[in-house]
């Protein structure tokens, strides 16, 4: 009990610096967005060499009003032109191995209040404003100068970059803000952003696989917190502190545990789908998730394989059942913390949400344990199975 309480305190303290998991919605590409590809003839206003090849580039709407054009030569030098509707502020496109904003390199363009066109590379070291470093990054820009141009209501960012290897699918980060960067080039926080997986393998051009990765991340996080962060801990609390309400504690415990297992399983399935889509480098989070799936499956199987109360094996079964449950809850909380830390948005929604769940769970443990020590709840046989044989014992008693 002391170990578990200490761990929840640690998770709560760590959670204070956790970034928001991500909850950006991806807009549906409609006919009006498709028409942006034909709104302007780029060779009329872009300088060479972009004007020489832009009209032959395939045009792919990605998100909101963002449109991507690109071509790639045999030396892996890619010419990229990204455009979007523009009023004020900045627009940008970034690249990262994991599809995360943190650790990415981005090209940001804007038209200043005085009408001057600006374009810079930025390296995103973190989520704070001073961690977005101008004139740095891992993009190998070529000798051809990057260009930003405003034509009608559209802003165009054009640049050439060389990638070390030809990768068929890349995670492309799109973002914009209506607030201007500072005079020193420091970026303001984005108004919205998303990650899109673009298939660059087609010789004829780009075919974007527009994804709802932000929404999928949100669903994955919600399922994980509901399952491993709320339902399963509540089921363990009921098994430990409600034994004096036999057999009510059992029915509540089993109901919460099986419901929590379903939510946890859904989180794993969504996580696998998300991993297959964006291929992030998250070995710890992914490994713990698979480990939890194995442990929770063993718990379900143990429920159906419970020995008779009178057998010697029942004692060892209880030990196994209780400790596997505790280990599962421990690593479930660890993985939720890891998942939030690896998210790339700087908001506070998930920090507050999971911090609240963690605080309520910890408070419940402390208060109920005090009552249990005083003998006002539970019973001397709280670690024993119910008096009737048709009910198996707790699946994750604490």
Secondary structure by P-SEA (a helix, b strand, c coil): caaaaaaaaaaaaaacccccccbbbbbcccccccccccccccccccccccccccccbbbbbccccbbbbbccccccbbbbbbbccccccccccccccccccccbbbbbbbbcccbbbbbbbbbcccccccccccccccccccccbbbbbbcccbbbbbbbbbbcccccbbbbbbcccccccccccccccccccbbbbbbcccccbbbbcccaaaaaaaaaaaaaaaacccaaaaaaaaacccccccaaaaaaaaaaaaaaaaaaaaaaaaaaaaaaacccccaaaaaaaaaaaaaaaaaaaaaaacccccccaaaaaaaaaaaaaaaaaaaaaaaaaaaaaaccccccaaaaaaaaaaaaaaaaaaaaaaaaaacccccccccccccccccccccccc
